[in-house]
Amino acid sequence: MSKPLRISIISGAILLLALGCLFTFGRHTKVVESIKQQAASVMRVEYIPDQHVAIASTLAFQKQDSVYNLFRKHFRMHYQTIGTATFPDSSRIILISEPAPFFEPDTLERILAKYTHQTSKRQFKIGYDGRITDLMVVLGNATTENIDSLVARISKKQFLSDYKPNSINLLSDTKRHYFSSENLDYQISLAEFDDWFIQAGELFIDGKDTSKTLTVSQMFRQKRRGVYFSKEPGLVAWCIRRNSDISRQMGTIRQFALDADLILGALRDSTTLVVIGREREADLQTLPPLRVETVLLIASISAKELSQSLDINDFLAGKMADGRDWCPTYLSKELENTELGHLLTITDILLKDWSESGTIQESTYHYPSPGYFPFDQPLFKKLGLEQLVYNWNTANTMYAIDLPRYTIYTLNRTGALPVSYFNSQERSESVGATYERRAGNYFATCGNTDIARVVQYTALYQLFMDNGIRYKGKLLHPSFPSNKPYLLAGACWNMLNIFKNLTDDQIEQVSDSMANIHFNNYGEKEVHRQMRRHEAEYNFTYSEEDQKRIYQDVHRQQKSRIVSEFHSVRSLLKGLSDDNLKLLARYLSYPRGTTINSQAAYNRMMQARKVNELMRVIGKNNLTLLGVNLAEVKNYYVQSLSKSGGRYLKTPSIIITYNDMVTTGGHNISSKISRVSSTTNYKAQSSSSPTPSAKPSSPATSRPTTTAPSSGARPSSSNTPTQRPTTSTSARPTTTTSRPTSVPGSGNTRTRSSVIPSSARPTRGF
């Protein structure tokens, strides 16, 4: 008897038996379900249990709110995953957190068509007015096999691949980690990449046929595509066709993101780009996979530079009457309402806050404290400046050398982008390389996973731009809100008219009030401090009459300066036509919208500086004396953008901070790669140069209300060239990191296994 005939006879017998049971036992559903399950097993089809279930009566339905709240308690920042929960009555929950913008709700309904279910959208606030939309599914009755199948099918639509589908248990204590116990900061030289992958010929294997090996040179010759593991564990290679649309290689994005947790560099020939990653050492809660939609977004960008900024110095941003500071979030149009855009905003906040020893606190994120900070006191106070600009930039982020047959790329550091501190926006003058090196080393080695994630996306942006890798498909990211750039033009126009129409008496009265406020809040304390210093230095005592006279002189000088600034700006504004006044208001509301390419544009920029100087002299928290309420301006701005956003993500339109000064922060992400002519001695700041070790903050200066990172200090590693700072918190025990025997970029190359250990990974990935 043939096998197909035998299966058909058995299947027919089971079906007849099932019909008999239905007739005989009628209401005995357990027996019926048992027979159905046996039939499915014999016929090798998925068994779907009885779906005649009232959703509202299930445990999953009753527990869905608490399950979601627990998830978002543990994952307060961005985290894209599929989560599942199982209950004793066989009801289940599936959560799709932060679906990709191309994930259609209708697709989910088709996947769940055979199940009694309920789908709902859950919104989670992130930042001041940002939001994340998650999808939650309650299933009335499902088996473990059903859930595994559904996770695989959802993964295919969510990640454009069903490679290694996985989910987290929503009922467990799984949490996201913001600091890694693994090393995240590698400094690998061009010479080492050349030695490892070309000269020594590191061997890679194809997961589909592990018996065959190939080198990067063979990948070039054979024009390979896809993802490959190094034969000796530790590395992952992603082969992409150059000058092509990445949509033809879509499935490999998720595979590389799962199997590699850090991007180390790349190599290319005339047709193929090979991106080299560290084979995953960190778990998915510490270093989540790079997102497919963000990689596609990066490939779709044609602009050669991306920007993000938090400008507390914008004309109508700054300190409100309640002492809090507000400012709009600026993002390049490609980054609005995207994971990458919001990631840049978050890490910009971290740069300012941690540079200032945790004193500039954003009011809504409540990001975990690192436990120690780069300087022994807040940098703004340490430098004694009137303004300070904090900047992440990409100068020398990636180095490349073009050799006759191939090009090599390596990242300067994988732990963080370079840090710059400038005196002011107008004068991009560094406050000193010592501070920048110290901060750069601190941020690169503190183990923060969001900061390291920005480096990975930046690396892909630069590599894609340099190799003509594009994505021309639909991203389904919403367009940049057309009303955002000049949204405050009307409010700026009103402010200029107030300045323009003040009478002499009003200027005198307002200036006197403002001078009193300044003196009472700041001036008197400073004058008193200076008098005490002079008394100690010259061994004499100021009389009460002398003190009173000095106080009056300082107050008079302060008032005189304010009056002078008012008159100067009033004169300027009265000399402008209505059209030019409107153009100035428009410029002040969105300075980035104007390219300084004409004399008229330059004049307008100088006029704006003059008006902004008056604002600084006044103090924005004192604008209520002129009938202006910055809180109302802020509320108008937020409300006007409340309906903008993407299908599943809206980036915050503003941030609110405490204790901010005259500071500005941002990212300048350029696609430019630093090309060099030698594989050795090419780094301007090699690890052989002395780098100050970051001094930990004392418990008194650490933020008292935040918790320390959940992971401990990083173990010693030969990959980190500088000593890790000793921390004063139990979360970061004292560690020492030995200096490598050879320095990246110095001409001496280390062996691959001494940098990226070849110890076994349990499942070659995760």
C-alpha angles and dihedrals in degrees: 000000000000120000095241091051092048091051090048092052092048092047091049091050092050091049091050089048090050091052090049091051091048089053096042103038100026099169098033095104094170091063092045092049091048091054092046089052092050091049091051090050093051093046091044095233129130115273113227112190126225111303098195091113131135102230094206091059095056126101090232091059092048094047100041096100094050091045092053094046091051091051094051091044088059095038106039096154129047115316124155116199147118114253130191136192129192126204132196093253090059092252114136143197126216118190123193105195118203098351116211112261090247092056105109120210088217088059090057091051091053091050090052096042095115094051134077099239148146124220123199138173118236121197123207122191116232121182121345099317104351121118141197120206116209128186119230125192126194114200118199097209129000141146129230088254089054092052093049090051093047092048090053093049093046090048090055090058098035098046099020086240138070091208110142095344110206141171138191125237106249091201094056129087092252112149137180115253118218095190125048126222087203122082111267099172116082125169106192120172130226088242091056093051089049091049096046101042107026109023099033093030104222106219122235131190133210111236089222093058113018093177092075124070133194139180129226088258089056090048087057095048094045093043090231124194128195139039126313134185122222110250089234103052119255110072140065125197123205113197115203128177111245123234092019143111109267090214087085089062098037098132094060094063095073092042093055092043091054098042098042123049100184134032111227103176142292147241130214144182128190095294111018137056115201112197112200120212136177110257106249114281099154121070122247093258090059102038108018115201116271108261121257093219092051092051089050090048091053091050091051095055116103097176112107093217135036126199141196127178145174105204112188085173095065109128098259098023123093140067116005126205091268091059096251121121126226133187138167119256110239119205132168107258091253091059101049113120094003134119091241093051093051092043088058091051092050094049090046088057089050092051092055097039098046093042085056093049093255095303099119099072121189108221102225113027099064090194114193114264118247090224094234136040137218099250136043089239136010108298095228090056093041093055096039093218129156092222136016132190119202115198140180108205141172101230104142092351090136130023125202136184122197109216124183096266104020146008126236125207127189133171118243089221130353097201100070145346117261116278126227129188118196131189093232144335091260094049111043090198118146117239088220141307091244092065093042094050091047093049092043091054092045096052093042093052103035089089097233109163097205092054090049090047091059089056091054094051090045090052092053091047091054094043094048093048092047093050103040094247109160142172116211099172128104115290096182089213108144118251120261107278103263093210096052104080099058098021093124097045091106093050090048090050090053091049092051091050090052089054091044097051101043113125123225090254092050090050091051093048096045093043091052091052092046092048089052092051093047092047096046094046101039117351101062093052092049094047091047091051092050092048092052090049092051091048091053093043098048099028100237138108128236113233120233089252091052091050092049091049092049091049090050092048092051092048091048092050091049092050092046091054092050092047090049092051091048092052093046094051093042090054091049093051095045088056092058125089118236090256093051091046089055091048090052090050089049091050092049091051093053115009091173090066092069125075111207097228102127140046091250092054091048092050090051091051090052091048089052091052090053093052092045090052089058089051091054092049092049097045114230093240086065096057089100085078086067094045094258120131112195090193088063090049089051092048092050090051093050095044092050090057098039094104096046121096143089132285093272106006138049117182114220113266094210142011129220119210138180126224095009120161131197091307138141130194138186154126128263105193111184127185089219116118122202106243118202136187099223135047090220136058094008103123115102090207105030120181089250091072115089112269119192112239114239111253114225119237118248120247089256092060098039116101105266100202101054129079125240121250115286093231126068131236119302116262120247113283135180088219095073112075099196132057117263112241119252110246128216095218128084089232090069110041120196113281135171125212118205120227112249117252089240129034124232110250094015098103096258114103126208123217116262093241092054090058103031107025117224094217113142120274108214096231103010093254117015 
